């Protein structure tokens, strides 16, 4: 399917690895010029090089920086000042017990998973409205729909973003600017491997054992493949996806047990 976005420009945040990377790859496969960001220069350079090699007609820019900081966002927007597509993403907050979280812990989580996407939407949405095309996709979490107790920082911050987006997504769509969120369940990325490694250490078993158990507990009997996530993101960014806005789309292999 040709998504009709060849030659568009995308800012894909936190995209050297995992789900952000998969979104960047899927957009580049559609001929979208991509600006990638991450804190670590090495993995970012390697992902950028892979995309350049696979899609030679696509312009790939790399911005090293922390997207949750003003400096990181300023540099990203300097490299991609008028994005047609914005994919909001950053690392998730650590797990823990809410009794131990300080105000600083909360501010950090809110900065990463609520205020950074809001700042980036604010910086780009009026240009999209003026050009009558814009696609904004926020990578949030299945925890927005089915909260995970130890991930309270994530549940809270991402729900704040979700509420904000629900309000404005109905305002921008008249000008062909959509704002949606993708809610990942368990996907096979470094993050899930790192979390599983911690659990394995505590339980005295191998990381593979923990990962296999988690995968088998999912109705699909496996983790999601990041490529599946990237393709869903690209679809939402397509020219013909202009009637989909304000949605929170679960990609979780059916793990959420509700009828709707
Ligand atoms: P991942 O595999 O660990 O990749 C994270 C990517 O984001 C890396 O490229 C990382 O590069 C970059 N990054 C992290 N923090 C950043 C920051 N502050 N500024 C710029 N770049 C940053 O993680 P993932 O699995 O793709 O997860 C992406 C998001 O989805 C996270 O918020 C995660 O909590 C959420 N999520 C994931 C799953 C899952 O199963 N994978 C499930 C639910 C929710 P650097 O470290 O070099 O910056």
Boltz pocket constraint, residues with backbone or C-beta under 6 A from the ligand:
constraints:
  - pocket:
      binder: B
      contacts: [[A, 13], [A, 14], [A, 15], [A, 16], [A, 17], [A, 18], [A, 19], [A, 20], [A, 37], [A, 38], [A, 39], [A, 40], [A, 41], [A, 43], [A, 65], [A, 66], [A, 67], [A, 68], [A, 72], [A, 89], [A, 90], [A, 91], [A, 92], [A, 93], [A, 139], [A, 140], [A, 141], [A, 142], [A, 184], [A, 185], [A, 186], [A, 187], [A, 188], [A, 189], [A, 190], [A, 191], [A, 192]]
      max_distance: 6.0
